[in-house]
Amino acid sequence: MSDGMTGRAPSPCVDVCRMNPARDLCEGCFRTLDEIAAWSRMNDRDKFAVLAQLDARRAAA
């Protein structure tokens, strides 16, 4: 995994693709449906911004 803004942003996908309707987040990667849909078009800076939010989302779940 990359250390921030050096290199390419890794995908957080863990092949558990189930949306939790109560939280509007994927139960595997904790991204929103909009984030998942846009991921391939995002630049690395935007991807790292999403990645930075995932630990907090995971902890809140």
Secondary structure as UniProt FT lines:
FT   STRAND          19..20
FT   TURN            21..24
FT   STRAND          25..26
FT   TURN            27..29
FT   HELIX           33..38
FT   HELIX           39..41
FT   HELIX           44..60
//
